[in-house]
Every structure is written in structure tokens, then in C-alpha cells.
């Protein structure tokens, strides 16, 4: 209920036989007017009732008094004490913690000053500034039970055991003495009504008028007083009374009985009178029969009734806790309205204003406020009517096994001969297009019944990938769309064309719903991938859960004003078109979909109800601002009206807990105890309006980089651990408000540093450390003086030892540990030095002599490792090193270049001796017998690459020695390619003239070969007895003398 709401039409004035359209309009008007109010025209079974018990935090199951304070919080008096409810959590005030509250609370009243008055069987208490204190009973009264509380002309009036009292400051003052207790109060301006045993008093100033209760109700006491329908009503334990013409008259119950115990009585702002008896809850409405509610949530053992500022009715029970009732947005039309089969599959608007529904057993029509059966399931091709199309004088019906038409006045549907091909085929969609064609969407393609009676099928041959057609839709400009399980298609000129989808192939949408927006865009519901696909005539875009949409497969989509309504199996949500456009423009933007009906959404909020069901194109109907949806329990009619906003309450910071103990903040500031680093901040906001869930976000300025959203709408606590000392500001805001930051709650927190965390302590500590270091320095200086001589001696000795060790390490770093030859590192350091030395020799400088670089590689060395193992391979490398040592002259170098590669660097000798050197190296190695270490011997061959340094005598600086090694490596691999066991060398080609631009001389010297500036030459070597010898046999001796490298001239 809201303070501002639409005016309802008068009830009870329509003729019995009204036109169906007027009756439907009446239903829709009642739904629109009663939304969020305690609508008298809606039965209680259609109200939304939510309950709270001890399992949800209620201190105790008996609720005897309810009040709402100026900040929007609900206060409950229970047998276990006082509790405050913000719509999500209960905050308890335990009875043993409150002075003089050791008896049950009987009355609660909140005043405009923010105080809560508590009436108990022992006296009056007041909650003010978070503290509860008692008001002393008047002098001479030992026990002061409070029977009622009321605000009259700005003062608190208390119904006491012997009259009326007012709370004056810190005490109670008697206003008027009465012969008995006051059990009820009703303030109306300057008039105060007071009820008690046997009478009701009207008090205006000094004038008092008594209205005795009927003599037929001896011992009755007016325990409840309300103003309803222009009359004063009183509730007693002997019956319900109404003051008429200055006399009380007994109002009989629905069954005519007059004696009934009234436990609670309340009149709401929507024209309902609610009364509770020990057995049931009853509602009275002018011009309507009483409605008795039994054994329903919110109707059992009710002891108090209260209407809050949002228009909700709160009911406190003796045994069932707390309940809230409100009209909600819906009305369910089911068995109570005459529906024979509550399982609905489809809906169709009738031309005369009715609504035709396809059920699980036939077809029925909503007319004159009731459902009427048009045809039973036995009169159809199949009992389940998956689609219906109501037309003037007839209803077309698609079933699970064919289609039929029901003519006016017929009891059975007929199957026209033209529809014979549809026998046994499921028909989930029906549509009459602007040209008069009747379309049937089936699981075996689409069928078009032309006005001349011809039936045409459109399926795979006409372009469908999947023949299951579930949706048939015609746009405002006459385009006919077919929604299938694999794509959206357009029928044009007898052919079907796939409309391009987001993935470009037109078959990625499992179409479940289609609507056309006011601007011409299409919104298509999809059963796979993103839920909504939007087509603007040029391109497709999509929205899904990644954009903030609830998980829901759309069954029906409708535009209402500037909102998009989407209904599906999980419920109904509303999305603003402005938000939709923003999300389409910015894929990273998230939408805030408003959940209206929640049947299992993955997000909180909305009215809990059962929705939705249906097949094909008839899964929803928008009519006069009302959304009709088929369900498994009748039709759910949802009001889409935009509702006026209710009160918006600001959030509040309740407590700061350190080690579980609350701390009291003063003037929005709180200094935490020394050493406190972890804390919990409890907060709240009234959320009694079920239509508006708060969106609380908080941040600790100085610690949090951004706002932190609560994980659930019910979360009322923020926790922080291991905070550094400093000043912080905790901010709390409700982002469901239009002005969240203008109404935020703030609290300044000071976390004082420990002594060792202060700046002064750190400075003093630093100075102390400096002094200690200086004193230590002086002591050490004396000590160092005595040890200096000894240390110098030790340093000299250790330095000498270190020099010896370094020399040894240097030698080891330049030596290959396996062969004992020099390694690449040694040559990289030594060869440039030697070349600089040779450059002083005239013969070398003139080009007559040259250093020879011979790079050799063992042929088929991998075969040795694979056959005899790596130990045999290592033995071969060791022996080859000794062979090379025997080949070189004094001043030559033999080094292991890497793996099975070795490099010979021969000191300067006359040019032109490469062939002789290559030949002799191959012969010397090939003639050597290598011991494999396992009783077996083997002969080896090698491939050799040679080059002279410098290569071009006229340009000695053209190539570095490492580039020449690269050329020798090229020659080596040329020897490998030529069959191994041979040598290859490079020399300048005859008549070579180097180019003037030698900028490419750096890097790989292969450009000399590629440009024909060098020629390659070489030969293969054949060594007798080169085969491997096995089984321990020695090789045949070689009588030829061992070759040696040429001596330098």
C-alpha cells in the first residue's frame, strides 16, 4: 500500500450479465490499483505472505506487539524480549539485559522524537538513544500493567490499571481516574477513545461520554478500537462490535454467529478491516462478503496486527512468529476461478475481450470473471492444446498430434481436410498474417494455409536447417519470421532465408521468443548462449549473464513503455531500454535487471511465485498493461504498472566490534583501543518494502580502493583484519536510492599506534642505534689495532695461496677436462694475442706466410656412443686428443672445440700447404687404432675443414679469426656432405677482386662464398684397414711411416 495510489472503481454496481470486455477491464483495473496495497478486491490467497520464525533470527515465536519508528525500523515485542527488524535481520534486546523487563510486552509505540515506548505487565519503559530505562510507577501503585499506548495531541497517553496517564519527562502523571483498567486507546485529533471492561469512553477536553457495551455480552472488555468505514469498531473476547447511532451492535460472523473472541483488530488505509480470532483470520470489506482465512500462512493464532508505512500488513502470531502480507503484482486465476485443468500451455486474446487458454486437457475461456470450458481434451486430436488462436466465431487449436478448429456452438473440434498432413505432428505455434494466411509452426516444418484452402509445407527443402518451428511472428511492416531450434528465418516469396546471427551463420539461435520494439528493433530470446539477441536491421548484438542479466531462458518478451519485460521458467524480470542501449554500446557495462517474479533466479529479489510454462508463440499475452502468463497452476496475471516509490530510509552504522565487544561512537568518531587492529562494523537499513531491495556498498577510506558491494542484500556486516594504525573513514551507502551518496552514513575511526609504532619512538630508537654503533665502533677499533698486524700477516699468506689457487683455476678453466687439450675459452683469449704477435713478422705481414686453422669432426661418432656407450666414446675422445698432441708442432695449438669437434691452430707457414695438411691429418687419424675399453678396438675417420689466416693477404683485417673458423666449419660440413673421411678448404678464387663496399664483412662470411669470391677444394682419403676390428683381434700393422705436419720454412 502507498500513500498515493490510483482510485478504485466502486464495487458491486455492475449487472450480473456484464459484457466480457468490461469484466476483463475490471479485473485489470483491480490488479493495477491493488498493486503494493492491501487490495480489497484481491483474495487473500493471491496476497504475498512471507513468514519469519526463530530459524530466521526471531528471538521467540510469540509476537504480541508491533510498532514502526521514525527511521523505518519495525519493533517486535515477544515473550523473550524486544527485537528490532530491518527486513533482513533481527537485532535483539534480551529480557535479562533490560531493567524491569521480566514480563511479556503488551504494547509498543514509536513517537516522532525517535523514542520507543514499551508497555509491559509490570510497567512502562522507554528506549531512547540506544538505552532502555523504566519510568517509575505512580506513587502508591506497586504493580502498573500497561494495557494500551496512544499519541494524542503530541503527548503519550498510557492506559493503566486504574485510568489514563501521560508520560511527563521522567515520570507518569495521572490524566483521568477510571473505575477499571484501560485496555485500548484510539486518538482522533482532539478526541481520545478509551476502551475497557463494559464500556468505551469518548474524551474531548474535560467532556467525557460513556458508551456501554451491550448487556448481552456480560464481562466483555473493549480490548481493540479502530475506525473503519466511517464507524467505530471494538473487538472483545465476546464478539465484534460496531458503534451505530450511539449504541453498540454486534456484528455477526460469516456463519451468522455473534460470539467470537477477537484477539486482534486493525483497519488499513485500503478499506479492509482485519480481525483475528483463535481459529482464523477474517477480512471485512464494504459491499462484499466476509473472507475467512484459515490454515494459511499469516492466519494462525494471530495476536497483533500492524500496517507499516509501506502499506504492508504485519501479523504477529502466538505460535507461528511474524508474517507480512501485501498484495504483490499478481493475481493467479486457477481452480478457484473455475479452471478445470490448471496446467496451461498457451494463451490467446479473444476478439470480444476474453482470453482463451490451451490446457493439458482441452481449451477454456476466461469470461465474466470465470473460466468456461470450450472443448474437452477428448474433443481434440490430442488432449494437450499447445497453441490456440481465437478468432471471431472460431478457435484454431494446435495440439501434440495435429491441429483442429472449434466453431462457435460446437462441442468437438473438427479437422478440416486440408489439415490432414498435420495429423500426429506437434503444433506449438499459430498465426494469422495480414494477407489472411494461417500459419502453423510444427516440429515438422512450417505450414501455410492459404485463403483458398491450399496447404503448403516449408522445411529443409526450402532452406531450414532444423524443421522444428516453435515461433511464428509477423512484424509491423509485414515480414514473416520463423523461429526454429537452430536459427531465425524469414519467409519471402515461398522461400526461407536464414537471418544472419551474431556468429554469422544464422543457425546459432535456439529461438524461444520474439518481440518488436517501438523503434523497429527485434529482440529475440535464445535457448542457447546469450539470452537476448537484438537486431537493428543491420547487425546483431547480444546480452547475457556476463552483462548482468539473470539466468533465464526467455519464454515471452514484451515492451511496456520504456521497459522490456522478460518472462521465463525462472521468473519475470524488467529491464530499462535505456540500460539495454548502454550495455549494447559498451560491452563492459552491466545492466541492473529488476526481478519481478522469482521462481528460482540466481539473484535475490522479486515476488516469490510459480512461473512460467507454455509452448511456442502463446507463452504470454500483454493486454492493457497486464502480462498474462501460463503456468502449471493456472494463469498468472502480472501488473506492469510503474509504481510510485515508497519511503527511502537512510542506512545506519550500528556497532563497531573489537574482539566481539561493541564500542560506543560519539559524534561520528571512534577511537579504538590501543593495539586493536581487527574489527567488525555492523550496519543496517530498513528494507520492509519487498519491491525495493537495498544495494548496500561500503568502503573504508584509507584502506579500500573502491566501494565494496555486500555479497547478499541481507549482509549487514563488514570485517577488517590487520589494519595499520592511522585515521580512516568508514562510509556506507544504499545505491538503490536516487541519491546514494547524499544519504550515506559515515564514521571516523582512529587506530592509535603502539609505542613502538610512533614517530618519536622511531627517532629515539634511531638515535640509540647510532650511539650504540659509535660505541661499538670505538671498542672494535681498539680490538682491530691489536689484531691488525696478525691479520696483515695472514692476509699476505692467504693472498699468496690464493694467487696459486687462481693460477690453477685459470689453467683448469682453459683446459678440457676429458682430453687435456685447450678449450675454446683458451683459444678465444690466446689466438688474438698470437695474431698480433705474428703481425710483427715481415713474412706474415707481407702475406707470404699464413696461420692455418683446421677444424675436424669425428665421422659417425654417434654410432660409437649408441653401440658401445658413452664411456667408449669418452675413451675415443681422450685418445684422439693424444693423437692431435702428437701431430702439432711447438707453437701450434690443439683444442677441443666442442663435442666431437677439434680445432688445430698452426703457426705461420708458407701459403699453399692446406692440401698436404688436410691429407696428413686424415691419414694420421685414420691409421690409429682406438681402444674402446671393453676388449674391442676401432678405427676412425674424420672430416676436416681448413682455411688460411688471413684469407686475403691484401686485406688482412677483412675477416676476424672467428669468422675464419666459421668458414672452416662450412668447409668441414662440405667434406661431410662429400662422403666424410676427407678434407675441404676455402681459398680466394683466381682473379678475385673484392668489392669497394666491405660493410658486409662483419658477421657470417658466407657472403664471400655466395658471391663467388672464394673457391672450395679438397679430396677424400682412403686408409687401408679402416674397418672396425671386433672380438679382441688386433688390426693389421701399417708399414708406411706415420705422417707429420709440415715444418715451417
Secondary structure, DSSP 8 states (H G I E B T S, - for coil): --SS------SS-S-TT--HHHHHHHHHHHHHHHTTTT-TTS-GGGSEEEEE-GGGT-S-S-EEEEEE-TTS-EEEEETTEEEEE-SS-EEEEEGGGSTT--S-EEEEEE-TTS-EEEEESS-EEEEETTEEEEEB--TT-S-----EEEEETTEEEEEETTEEEEEETTEEEEEEE-SS-EEEEEEETTEEEEEEBTEEEEEETTEEEEEE--TTSTT-B--EEEEETTEEEEEETTEEEEEETTEEEEE--TTS-------EEEE-TTS-EEEE-SS-EEEE-TTS--EEE-SSTT-SSEEEEEE-TTS-EEEEESSS-EEEEE--SEEEESGGGT-S---EEEEEE-TTS-EEEEETTEEEEEETTEEEEEEEGGGSSSS-EEEEEEETTEEEEEETTEEEEEETT-SS-B--GGGGGGTT--EEEEEE-TTS-EEEEETTEEEEE-TTS-EEEESGGGT-SS--EEEEEE-TTS-EEEEETTEEEEEETTEEEE---TTSSS-S--EEEEEE-TTS-EEEEESSSSSEEEE-SS-EEEE-GGGT--S--EEEEEEETTEEEEEETTEEEEEEHHHHHHHHH-TT-----EEEEESS-SS--SEE-------GGGS-EEETTEEEEEETTEEEEEE------------EEEEEEETTEEE--BTTEEEE-TT---EEEEEE-----TT----EEEEEETT-SS-EE-SSTT--EEEE-S--SEEEEEEEEETTSTTTTTT-EEEEEEE---GGGSHHHHHHHHHHHHHHHHHHHHHHHHHHHHHHHHHHHHHHHHHHHHHHHHHHHHHHHTB-TTT-SEEHHHHHHHHHHHHHHHTTSHHHHHTSEEEEEEEEEETTHHHHHHHH-HHHHHHHHHHHHHHHHHH--TT-EEEEEETTEEEEEEEEEETT-HHHHHHHHHHHHHT-EEE-SSS-EEE--EEEEEEEESSSGGGTTSS-HHHHHHHHHHHHHHHHHTTSSEEEEEEE-TT----S--GGGSS-THHHHHTT-EEEEEEE---TT-S-B-TT-------S---------
